[in-house]
């Protein structure tokens, strides 16, 4: 896996402990790009530390339901989903008002092992990376592209949206599946299911299934397809 100016080919290329950024509804996948607007002081410190080190940050969702997190029932030590995705800071800009406008590029997924307590204001964990994500396995032929595009087109039609179909047609199956998964408006449970799909074929099938369920329900209630 070549991300930015770095190459990650084996487990030794990855740290055993990473800072984690809990964010409900955010999905980062290997080779995908996730833009972020960083403004909380503890996460500004996290990004400063990462920039001074290996530039790696783990994206993970809180285990709380999105509505509970939004209602303020979470805490700094709230439970987290066990699977997240490691991202490398590949772009960053200062806003001029104390924020960072940045983007992470996905490296590989990981599983949380245990929390490492430090003096820093953010949380850090020991992880086990999904090493298979670093390999360039040829999964292009496993995707039912016609079914994926059909679901995508139905979603756009239901919401009166347009797409750049020339770009869509040029995209590889891997780019298409991962981009649509990351851009999808579904809730945290659906995003986590897409993240934890064991391979690209499973992720595509999960994305199609979730989209079909949402469309069958008349859209408008896409926050909690998976209960």
C-alpha positions as CSV (number, residue, x, y, z in Angstrom):
1,X,0.0,0.0,0.0
2,X,1.5,3.3,-1.1
3,X,0.0,6.3,0.7
4,X,1.3,9.7,0.3
5,X,5.1,9.6,0.6
6,X,5.1,6.3,2.6
7,X,4.8,2.7,1.7
8,X,3.2,0.2,4.1
9,X,3.9,-3.4,3.0
10,X,4.1,-5.4,6.2
11,X,3.2,-5.3,9.9
12,X,6.6,-3.9,10.9
13,X,5.8,-0.8,8.8
14,X,2.9,0.0,11.2
15,X,2.9,1.2,14.8
16,X,1.7,-1.0,17.6
17,X,0.0,1.9,19.3
18,X,-2.0,4.7,17.6
19,X,-4.0,7.7,18.6
20,X,-7.7,7.3,17.9
21,X,-10.2,9.8,16.7
22,X,-13.8,8.7,17.6
23,X,-16.3,10.2,15.2
24,X,-19.8,8.8,14.7
25,X,-20.9,8.2,11.1
26,X,-17.4,8.7,9.7
27,X,-16.1,6.0,7.4
28,X,-12.5,5.7,6.2
29,X,-11.5,2.7,4.0
30,X,-8.1,1.6,2.7
31,X,-7.0,3.9,-0.1
32,X,-10.0,6.2,0.5
33,X,-9.8,9.9,1.4
34,X,-11.6,11.4,4.4
35,X,-11.7,15.2,4.7
36,X,-11.8,16.5,8.3
37,X,-12.4,19.8,10.0
38,X,-10.4,19.7,13.2
39,X,-11.3,22.3,15.9
40,X,-11.4,20.6,19.3
41,X,-8.3,21.4,21.3
42,X,-7.5,17.7,22.1
43,X,-7.7,16.7,18.5
44,X,-5.6,19.7,17.4
45,X,-2.9,18.3,19.8
46,X,-3.4,14.9,18.3
47,X,-2.8,16.1,14.7
48,X,0.2,18.2,15.9
49,X,1.7,15.0,17.5
50,X,1.0,12.9,14.5
51,X,2.6,15.4,12.1
52,X,5.7,15.4,14.3
53,X,5.7,11.6,14.2
54,X,4.5,9.0,11.8
55,X,1.4,11.0,10.5
56,X,-0.9,8.1,11.4
57,X,-4.3,8.4,13.1
58,X,-6.9,5.8,13.7
59,X,-10.5,6.6,12.8
60,X,-13.1,4.7,14.9
61,X,-16.8,5.1,15.7
62,X,-18.2,5.3,19.3
63,X,-20.1,2.2,20.1
64,X,-23.0,4.4,21.3
65,X,-25.9,5.0,19.0
66,X,-25.6,8.2,17.0
67,X,-28.6,9.8,18.7
68,X,-27.1,9.0,22.1
69,X,-23.8,10.6,21.2
70,X,-25.6,13.6,19.8
71,X,-27.6,14.0,23.0
72,X,-24.4,14.2,25.0
73,X,-24.6,10.9,26.8
74,X,-21.1,9.9,25.8
75,X,-18.0,10.5,27.9
76,X,-14.3,10.8,27.1
77,X,-14.0,7.1,28.0
78,X,-17.1,5.9,26.1
79,X,-17.0,2.5,24.5
80,X,-15.7,2.3,21.0
81,X,-16.3,0.0,18.1
82,X,-13.6,-2.6,18.0
83,X,-12.7,-2.2,14.3
84,X,-11.5,1.1,12.8
85,X,-9.3,2.2,9.9
86,X,-5.8,3.7,10.1
87,X,-5.2,6.8,8.1
88,X,-2.2,8.9,7.1
89,X,-2.4,12.6,7.1
90,X,-1.8,13.4,3.4
91,X,-3.0,17.0,3.3
92,X,-3.4,19.7,6.0
93,X,-4.0,23.5,6.0
94,X,-4.4,26.0,8.7
95,X,-7.8,27.9,8.5
96,X,-6.5,31.1,10.2
97,X,-9.1,30.8,13.0
98,X,-7.5,27.9,14.9
99,X,-8.8,25.0,12.8
100,X,-7.1,22.4,10.6
101,X,-8.6,21.5,7.3
102,X,-7.1,18.1,6.6
103,X,-7.5,14.8,4.9
104,X,-6.7,11.2,5.9
105,X,-5.9,8.6,3.3
106,X,-6.8,5.1,4.4
107,X,-4.0,2.6,5.0
108,X,-5.6,-0.5,6.6
109,X,-8.2,-1.5,9.0
110,X,-7.4,-2.5,12.6
111,X,-8.8,-4.1,15.7
112,X,-8.5,-2.4,19.1
113,X,-6.7,-4.5,21.7
114,X,-6.4,-2.3,24.8
115,X,-6.1,1.3,25.8
116,X,-2.7,2.8,26.6
117,X,-3.0,5.6,29.2
118,X,-0.7,8.6,28.5
119,X,-0.5,12.2,29.5
120,X,-1.8,13.4,26.2
121,X,-5.4,14.8,26.0
122,X,-6.6,12.2,23.4
123,X,-6.9,8.4,23.6
124,X,-4.4,5.9,22.4
125,X,-4.8,2.1,21.8
126,X,-2.7,-0.9,21.0
127,X,-4.0,-2.4,17.8
128,X,-3.8,-5.5,15.5
129,X,-3.8,-4.3,11.9
130,X,-5.6,-6.1,9.1
131,X,-2.4,-6.9,7.2
132,X,-4.3,-8.3,4.2
133,X,-5.5,-4.7,3.5
134,X,-1.9,-3.8,2.5
135,X,-1.8,-6.3,-0.3
136,X,-3.0,-5.4,-3.8
137,X,-5.3,-8.4,-4.2
138,X,-7.1,-8.4,-7.5
139,X,-10.8,-8.3,-6.5
140,X,-12.0,-6.4,-9.5
141,X,-13.6,-9.4,-11.1
142,X,-15.6,-10.3,-8.0
143,X,-17.9,-7.3,-8.1
144,X,-21.3,-7.3,-9.7
145,X,-20.8,-3.8,-11.2
146,X,-24.1,-3.8,-13.0
147,X,-26.0,-4.4,-9.7
148,X,-24.0,-1.8,-7.9
149,X,-24.6,0.8,-10.5
150,X,-28.3,-0.1,-10.7
151,X,-28.6,0.5,-6.9
152,X,-26.7,3.7,-7.2
153,X,-28.8,5.0,-10.0
154,X,-32.0,4.1,-8.2
155,X,-30.8,6.0,-5.1
156,X,-30.0,9.1,-7.2
157,X,-33.3,9.0,-9.0
158,X,-35.2,8.7,-5.6
159,X,-33.4,11.8,-4.4
160,X,-33.5,13.7,-7.7
161,X,-29.7,13.8,-7.7
162,X,-27.2,13.8,-10.5
163,X,-23.8,12.1,-10.9
164,X,-20.8,12.6,-13.2
165,X,-21.4,9.4,-15.1
166,X,-18.3,9.7,-17.2
167,X,-16.2,9.6,-14.0
168,X,-18.3,6.8,-12.6
169,X,-17.7,4.7,-15.7
170,X,-13.9,5.3,-15.6
171,X,-13.6,4.3,-11.9
172,X,-12.3,0.9,-11.1
173,X,-14.6,-1.5,-9.1
174,X,-12.5,-1.0,-6.0
175,X,-12.7,2.8,-6.2
176,X,-16.4,2.7,-7.0
177,X,-17.3,0.4,-4.1
178,X,-15.2,2.2,-1.5
179,X,-16.1,5.7,-2.7
180,X,-19.8,5.0,-2.6
181,X,-19.5,3.3,0.8
182,X,-17.7,6.4,2.3
183,X,-20.1,8.9,0.7
184,X,-23.3,7.0,1.6
185,X,-25.7,8.9,3.9
186,X,-26.3,5.9,6.1
187,X,-26.1,5.8,9.9
188,X,-23.2,4.5,12.1
189,X,-24.4,0.9,12.2
190,X,-24.5,0.7,8.4
191,X,-21.1,2.4,8.1
192,X,-19.6,0.0,10.6
193,X,-21.0,-3.0,8.6
194,X,-19.4,-1.6,5.4
195,X,-16.1,-1.2,7.2
196,X,-16.1,-4.7,8.7
197,X,-17.1,-6.4,5.5
198,X,-14.3,-9.1,5.0
199,X,-13.6,-8.3,1.4
200,X,-14.6,-6.0,-1.5
201,X,-17.2,-8.4,-2.8
202,X,-18.9,-8.5,0.6
203,X,-18.7,-4.7,0.9
204,X,-20.4,-4.2,-2.5
205,X,-23.1,-6.7,-1.6
206,X,-23.7,-5.0,1.8
207,X,-23.9,-1.6,0.1
208,X,-26.4,-2.8,-2.4
209,X,-28.5,-4.6,0.3
210,X,-28.6,-1.5,2.5
211,X,-29.5,0.8,-0.4
212,X,-32.3,-1.5,-1.5
213,X,-33.7,-1.6,2.0
214,X,-33.6,2.1,2.3
215,X,-35.3,2.5,-1.1
216,X,-38.0,-0.1,-0.2
217,X,-38.8,1.8,2.9
218,X,-39.4,4.9,0.9
219,X,-36.2,6.6,1.8
220,X,-36.2,9.3,4.5
221,X,-35.3,6.9,7.3
222,X,-31.8,5.8,6.4
223,X,-30.2,6.4,9.8
224,X,-31.0,3.1,11.3
225,X,-31.5,0.4,8.7
226,X,-29.5,-2.1,10.8
227,X,-30.9,-2.5,14.3
